[in-house]
């Protein structure tokens, strides 16, 4: 799913948008200070976001508090259950940064289908195009 999202951001029609794809363990506050938008992805673990994504939030929140503008964001979740718990927890934390949701979340239950991957690619493409056109 992450690779499909990233591929969407690389659409040849989109120019002037730089994209980084990082694992949550690699990402840090300086990445948030650099970013103009984010797409957050996570597996659903026990009805919650991954520990790595939660750790990213824990490591970066106070470092960037008051230093970043509201950032547009989107979410994709690979769910074993229904993904709602993971999404709810991400949305609660995102509100505090502040991140502004600009697309409906993609929640894929089970193995991603070709339609799921197409939706992920379109998510990446739409966010990158929105940045290029200064919509966000």
Residue, then its C-alpha position, 0 to 999 in steps of 0.5 A: x500500500x505504501x509503495x502504491x501511495x508513493x508511486x501516485x506521488x511520482x506521477x509524471x504530470x506533477x512537477x515541483x513536489x519533492x516527496x520522501x517515503x520514510x518508515x515511522x522509525x526513521x522519521x523525525x521532527x525535522x521531517x515534519x518541519x520540512x513537510x508541506x503535507x503528509x500521508x500516514x500509513x499503518x497496519x492495524x495492531x490490536x485495533x490501534x495504529x502500529x507502535x512505530x507510528x505511535x512512537x513517531x508521534x511521541x518523539x515529534x509532538x513537543x519538538x514541533x509544537x508551535x513550529x509547524x503550520x497546519x499540515x494537510x494529511x491523509x491516512x491509509x490502514x492495512x486492517x486485520x479488523x475494521x481499522x476504525x480504532x487505528x483511524x480514530x487514534x490517528x485522528x485524535x493525535x493529528x488534531x493536536x499537531x495540527x494536521x488537517x485531513x484532506x482526504x477520506x482514509x483508505x482502510x484495506x481489510x485483509x490482502x490489498x486488492x488491485x482496487x485498493x492499490x489503485x485507491x492508494x495510488x490515487x491518494x498519493x497523486x491527489x495530495x501531490x497534485x493538491x500541493x502543486x496547485x496550491x490547493x492545500 
